[in-house]
Amino acid sequence: MKFSFSTSGESHGPGEVTLVHGVPAGLDLLAEDVNRDLARRQQGYGRGGRQKIETDKIEFLGGVRHGYTLGAPIAMLVRNKDYAKWEHKMNPAPVDDPPEDITLPRPGHADLAGMQKYATGDLRNILERSSARETVARVAAGGVARKLLSEFGIRVNSAVYRIGNVAMDKIEAARGVRISDESEVRCPDPETTERMKSEIDDARYARDALGGSFVVVAEGCPPGLGSYVDWRDKLDARLAAAVMSVNAIKGVEVGIGFDVARHRSSEVQDEILLGEDGALTRASNRLGGLEGGMTNGEPVVISAAMKPISTIAKQLRTVDLAKGEAAMGFKERADSCAVPAAAVIAEAMVAVVLAEAFLDKFGQDNLVDIRAAYDAYIERISKIASGSAV
Ligand SMILES: Cc1cc2nc3c(=O)[nH]c(=O)nc-3n(C[C@H](O)[C@H](O)[C@H](O)COP(=O)(O)O)c2cc1C
């Protein structure tokens, strides 16, 4: 089976479950490899009270033995500590005195269309699954993908370059992805970090919330992941869809992104040069390491815009579906800015897509064969500039 994952779990239910398929046998994998990213997801200036309650950690339920993978599906569980307080409201078993329905759909959420689509009068049935709590399970899958990629020198990092009206240059931010963990907002520039924090404080004071933009950079990808042959295989499209699937992401760009429309061709394409060592190199990386739906050996650069959190203290207008009358939105505990966390989640989605494409290219079953295929490929393409591509 191809590398892929699915998740199960409600925000205040017993836990979040991830099932990862297609992980080759023989990959060293410890719970710490995954927990590190879960902790990074929980950080960020502007998060709400939920992050103080949870300390997300996985338990492996299958697919891993004595610290290495077996080639079987990997199941991981993150228990929701908050469930202790929600046992009555979220119990999988029927309860004698069910809680009252919530009937005030929040603008900007899955609430209204979800209630229509899934035929329920209680929007808790919708919000529990559509909540970004589900992304814990995605980050767990991303942790497995990253571990696999790291075996071949591929690293995925991110940086936040805009929160509300405070921004730094995207390219500069992309250069700083390795140090962004040091910033409370994942911004590599200390001065911009402070201004972003004040921007978040101002929004919170105004009982409002803020969105922003971030960039994800994957370094070390070999050329040729993805393909131009079939539209479904195009890696830029797969990466964009995966990042766009993260809650509240409203736009995704590759490389310089929408700026390609403003420039002449000579200012957009990345010229191919012959380095002194005879290796091929590029004069620039404006196209974000992707040409023709494939990696080209340059860092893969994907950026995205996140909309502001919809659940805000300054309530927005809605309609009470039980009474059929105008009302103000219902309040649920919320973040005032989750852009830094969204960047970590997007890293996970990028890692998953890259792992899938990597295994498509080099094999599925075990690390020994995959490594041999990878080494042979790198050896072969290293000779391409001397006329022996095949
Ligand atoms: C890390 C993260 C945390 C989020 N926290 C909240 C939150 O506390 N309150 C809220 O209303 N929305 C939050 N969101 C956004 C909603 O999950 C999202 O807007 C909603 O599910 C509707 O999906 P859509 O915006 O993609 O259309 C968060 C998103 C992310 C990525």
PDBQT file of the ligand as one rigid body, heavy atoms in Angstrom, charges set to zero:
ROOT
HETATM    1  C1  LIG A 401      -3.743  25.202  14.647  1.00  0.00    +0.000 C 
HETATM    2  C2  LIG A 401      -5.117  25.721  14.415  1.00  0.00    +0.000 A 
HETATM    3  C3  LIG A 401      -5.868  26.137  15.497  1.00  0.00    +0.000 A 
HETATM    4  C4  LIG A 401      -7.144  26.633  15.309  1.00  0.00    +0.000 A 
HETATM    5  N1  LIG A 401      -7.832  27.062  16.404  1.00  0.00    +0.000 NA
HETATM    6  C5  LIG A 401      -9.073  27.566  16.217  1.00  0.00    +0.000 A 
HETATM    7  C6  LIG A 401      -9.806  28.046  17.334  1.00  0.00    +0.000 A 
HETATM    8  O1  LIG A 401      -9.334  28.019  18.476  1.00  0.00    +0.000 OA
HETATM    9  N2  LIG A 401     -11.034  28.556  17.096  1.00  0.00    +0.000 N 
HETATM   10  C7  LIG A 401     -11.569  28.638  15.845  1.00  0.00    +0.000 A 
HETATM   11  O2  LIG A 401     -12.675  29.111  15.684  1.00  0.00    +0.000 OA
HETATM   12  N3  LIG A 401     -10.899  28.180  14.772  1.00  0.00    +0.000 NA
HETATM   13  C8  LIG A 401      -9.681  27.646  14.924  1.00  0.00    +0.000 A 
HETATM   14  N4  LIG A 401      -8.983  27.207  13.835  1.00  0.00    +0.000 N 
HETATM   15  C9  LIG A 401      -9.580  27.331  12.501  1.00  0.00    +0.000 C 
HETATM   16  C10 LIG A 401     -10.721  26.379  12.262  1.00  0.00    +0.000 C 
HETATM   17  O3  LIG A 401     -10.362  25.055  12.567  1.00  0.00    +0.000 OA
HETATM   18  C11 LIG A 401     -11.196  26.481  10.789  1.00  0.00    +0.000 C 
HETATM   19  O4  LIG A 401     -11.325  27.814  10.416  1.00  0.00    +0.000 OA
HETATM   20  C12 LIG A 401     -12.523  25.782  10.618  1.00  0.00    +0.000 C 
HETATM   21  O5  LIG A 401     -12.349  24.413  10.833  1.00  0.00    +0.000 OA
HETATM   22  C13 LIG A 401     -13.184  26.017   9.258  1.00  0.00    +0.000 C 
HETATM   23  O6  LIG A 401     -12.387  25.526   8.236  1.00  0.00    +0.000 OA
HETATM   24  P1  LIG A 401     -11.876  26.471   7.063  1.00  0.00    +0.000 P 
HETATM   25  O7  LIG A 401     -11.433  27.743   7.725  1.00  0.00    +0.000 OA
HETATM   26  O8  LIG A 401     -10.735  25.733   6.452  1.00  0.00    +0.000 OA
HETATM   27  O9  LIG A 401     -13.010  26.711   6.108  1.00  0.00    +0.000 OA
HETATM   28  C14 LIG A 401      -7.689  26.712  14.009  1.00  0.00    +0.000 A 
HETATM   29  C15 LIG A 401      -6.937  26.270  12.909  1.00  0.00    +0.000 A 
HETATM   30  C16 LIG A 401      -5.656  25.785  13.107  1.00  0.00    +0.000 A 
HETATM   31  C17 LIG A 401      -4.858  25.337  11.920  1.00  0.00    +0.000 C 
ENDROOT
TORSDOF 0
